[in-house]
């Protein structure tokens, strides 16, 4: 089965530093997403991205967050100035053109720890 | 706004037995999708089963089946012949594309432990 790949698997950073989380979605997919999960809590939607622009974002996705698809294969999430409360598992996901009738593929996640 | 409620924070079952995990949701949409995801200790999100709201027939995938009650807005997951590998967090999730939304809304999860 095809896979969504996320790197790194773990990222440790100091508060106030910038981090970039990287994802390689499945090659023929067109919809891309970031979700996050604070330890012990539910998975929360951050942002969706289609046709090279943000299609939807949550209240969590404030000015400190940005997404980019720089080269047609990678999909990145940048946090400009990390806060302690940004510590979470960040999941990238992708799917094809057929809407929710198609499976949404999740990556294995990047565990971000902000110290 | 759509909400998903899982009222059982933790459940346990004996190996080979059957267990049912509950999920209710709230929406004003008529066309939507419901999902159960499994999250083992590795924390990867694995799709277990999916149900389209317009389909009356309950979805099944091998040992996993759902009881979808649209009027009651209920979507429970039944795991038959439970196996040790079924031990995981299980999340119920909802998507309503007709509302123009792209997001999955998750419940808080049920931690399932299968005992030998």
Contacts between the chains, C-beta under 8 A, distances in Angstrom:
chain1	res1	chain2	res2	distance
A	31	B	102	6.9
A	33	B	102	7.3
A	33	B	103	7.7
A	35	B	104	7.5
A	37	B	43	7.7
A	41	B	108	7.2
A	42	B	91	6.9
A	42	B	106	4.7
A	42	B	107	6.4
A	42	B	108	4.6
A	42	B	109	6.1
A	43	B	45	7.1
A	43	B	91	6.4
A	43	B	93	7.8
A	43	B	104	7.7
A	43	B	106	4.5
A	44	B	106	7.3
A	45	B	103	3.8
A	45	B	104	6.3
A	45	B	105	7.2
A	48	B	102	3.8
A	48	B	103	6.5
A	50	B	102	7.5
A	55	B	102	5.5
A	56	B	101	6.3
A	56	B	102	4.7
A	56	B	103	6.1
A	58	B	103	7.2
A	89	B	43	5.8
A	91	B	45	6.2
A	93	B	45	7.9
A	99	B	97	5.6
A	100	B	33	4.3
A	100	B	95	5.0
A	100	B	97	5.5
A	101	B	33	7.9
A	101	B	52	7.2
A	103	B	47	5.9
A	103	B	50	7.6
A	104	B	47	7.2
A	104	B	104	7.0
A	106	B	44	6.8
A	106	B	45	3.9
A	106	B	46	7.9
A	108	B	42	7.3
A	108	B	43	7.6
A	108	B	44	5.0
A	109	B	43	5.6
A	109	B	44	6.9
A	109	B	45	8.0
A	111	B	43	7.9
